[in-house]
């Protein structure tokens, strides 16, 4: 079971959002009618990604996660679009 809330409601009532995630396992966050984020409880996250087993073994998820020390660097990269005009 999941719940959908607006981004402004998530921001203004973060404590309530955490309570909902803990109780329901998943909350979808929408902004201007578009799904922009999904917040999962730790239990749901670990069951979906196998992260619990990987974390116990000192490894990160095999699907798409990267080690935390590289995460900031990955976000900071500025990728040029093939559609950019010079």
C-alpha positions as CSV (number, residue, x, y, z in Angstrom):
1,X,0.0,0.0,0.0
2,X,1.3,3.5,-0.8
3,X,0.3,7.1,-0.5
4,X,0.7,10.1,-2.8
5,X,1.5,13.6,-1.4
6,X,2.6,16.9,-2.9
7,X,6.2,18.1,-2.7
8,X,5.1,21.1,-0.7
9,X,3.2,18.9,1.8
10,X,6.3,16.6,2.1
11,X,8.5,19.7,2.8
12,X,6.1,21.3,5.3
13,X,5.3,18.1,7.2
14,X,8.5,16.1,7.0
15,X,7.8,14.4,10.4
16,X,4.4,13.2,9.2
17,X,6.0,12.0,5.9
18,X,8.4,9.9,7.9
19,X,5.6,8.4,9.9
20,X,3.6,7.6,6.8
21,X,6.7,5.9,5.2
22,X,7.3,3.9,8.3
23,X,3.6,2.8,8.4
24,X,3.0,2.2,4.7
25,X,6.4,1.3,3.4
26,X,6.2,3.8,0.4
27,X,5.1,7.3,-0.3
28,X,5.1,8.9,-3.8
29,X,5.8,12.6,-4.0
30,X,4.4,14.6,-6.8
31,X,5.2,18.1,-8.0
32,X,3.0,19.9,-10.5
33,X,1.2,16.6,-11.2
34,X,4.3,14.6,-12.0
35,X,5.9,11.9,-9.8
36,X,9.3,13.3,-8.8
37,X,10.3,11.1,-5.9
38,X,9.5,7.9,-4.1
39,X,10.3,7.5,-0.4
40,X,10.7,4.0,0.8
41,X,11.0,2.6,4.3
42,X,14.3,0.9,5.0
43,X,12.5,-2.5,5.1
44,X,11.0,-1.9,1.6
45,X,14.3,-0.5,0.2
46,X,16.3,-3.5,1.4
47,X,13.7,-6.0,0.1
48,X,13.6,-4.3,-3.3
49,X,17.3,-3.8,-3.8
50,X,18.9,-6.5,-1.8
51,X,20.8,-3.6,0.0
52,X,20.5,-5.3,3.4
53,X,22.5,-8.2,2.3
54,X,25.0,-6.1,0.4
55,X,25.4,-3.7,3.4
56,X,26.0,-6.7,5.7
57,X,28.8,-7.9,3.4
58,X,30.4,-4.5,3.1
59,X,29.2,-4.1,-0.5
60,X,26.7,-1.8,-2.2
61,X,23.7,-2.9,-4.3
62,X,24.5,-4.5,-7.6
63,X,21.8,-2.8,-9.7
64,X,22.5,0.9,-9.7
65,X,24.0,2.1,-6.4
66,X,27.5,3.5,-6.1
67,X,29.7,3.9,-3.0
68,X,28.9,7.0,-1.0
69,X,32.4,8.4,-1.4
70,X,31.7,8.6,-5.2
71,X,28.1,9.8,-5.0
72,X,28.9,13.5,-4.5
73,X,31.4,13.4,-7.4
74,X,28.9,11.7,-9.6
75,X,26.3,14.4,-8.9
76,X,28.8,17.2,-9.6
77,X,29.6,16.0,-13.1
78,X,28.3,18.3,-15.8
79,X,27.3,16.1,-18.8
80,X,27.1,17.9,-22.1
81,X,24.0,17.0,-24.1
82,X,24.4,15.8,-27.6
83,X,21.8,18.3,-28.5
84,X,23.8,21.4,-27.3
85,X,24.6,23.8,-30.0
86,X,28.0,25.5,-30.1
